Amino acid sequence: MLPTAGRGCQLSPRMNKAELVEQLADKHSLTKAESGRILQTLLDTIVTSVRKGDPVVLPGFGSFKLHARAARNGVNPATGAKIKIAAAKLPKFTPGTTFKAAVDPRGTARKAAKAGAAKKSK
């Protein structure tokens, strides 16, 4: 198991739902069944809201939105024949600034420095 940045929790290289439930249970003194129900309620609520077209915004973490992709023309790569690709509704997640900064602190610092330089030039 690999340590994560901060808070001393131990996570595998790829966390699955069972491991997330276990982390919730350990962190908040819950049973795995209780934390599993809480996680499932959270996921169901996000899916239901986004399906209806309502965005779910978690400040600092990110937002879940419904993205409508328009119908378009495409090409079958095997035959070269033109095909029509139907319109689709897809979920879209946009990470928040706090989440981005936690994942890539150097990138955030570069962006801040770039923004500061742009302000000075104006």
WOUR-V62942 format. One line per field, one symbol per residue. ss: DSSP state (H for helix, E for strand, L for the rest). phi: phi as a letter, one per 40 degrees, with the letter a starting at -180 (. if undefined). psi: psi as a letter, one per 30 degrees, with the letter a starting at -180 (. if undefined). Layout:
BEGIN
ss->???
phi->???
psi->???
END
This chain:
BEGIN
ss->LEELLLLLLEELLLLLHHHHHHHHHHHHLLLHHHHHHHHHHHHHHHHHHHHHLLLEEELLLEEEEEEEELLEEEELLLLLLEEEELLEEEEEEEELHHHHHHHLHHHHHHHHHHHHHHHHHL
phi->.bcbcgggcbbcdbcbcccccccccccbfbccccccccccccccccccccdcgccbbbdgcibbbcbccccacbbcccbgccbcbccabbcbbbcccccccccbcccccccccccccccccc
psi->kklljlggkkklfjkleeeeeeeeeeeghlleeeeeeeeeeeeeeeeeeeefgkljkjkeeakklkkjklklkakjfefgkklkklllkkkkkjkleeeeeeeieeeeeeeeeeeeeeeef.
END
